[in-house]
């Protein structure tokens, strides 16, 4: 699976070009599924108008609105109540997964509960994450980002990459997301990590990570 892990969506030409390069056909020929689940777990985001804006392609973070051939909704909280034959073939056939921001641990919980977590490593789709949708790929997210508390009470995430992500670096609406805060967060991690602003993404193909940026970012070694 190819990963494009963004802070705020596909919001500049460099990130857009990276996405196009990862696809094996034009965006206009690709089917996509958007996953809004993380939004419901975050008090600032959803449920409500923000989830609708993401799904309908009317948000300020371009993902759904990029001109896909088709876009469907994959709501993870609903999947445990229906048979896997109803949704697994759909996921296997799609070209792109568009995973919203919100609460990373809430997203991780429902990826596990739904069975999507087990399916992800075998998919051929390009996975495009935004904020929490990117953070969930890490081994853990760090105490700084714990909001919704999972049943197990830990900050564990998928571990499909070996690094963690501190998104929205120096964001004007998030005064706590400073480089100093990122340094302190990274110091508590056992593995490598990245702090990235909203003009930055990390492309991962076959385990190799590459930073795509028109903004500010920093790598912290283990």
ABEGO torsion letter per residue (X at the ends): XBBBBBAAEBABAAAAAAAAAABABBAAABBBBBBAAAAAABAAAOBEAAAAAAAAGABABBAAAAGBABBBBBBAAAAAABBAAAAAAAAAABABBBBBBEBAAAAAAAAAAAGAAAAAAABABBBBBBEAAAAAABABAEAAABBBBBAAGBABBAGABABBBBBGBGBAABAABBAAAAAAAAAABABBBBBBBAABBBBBBGGBBBBBBABBBBBBBX
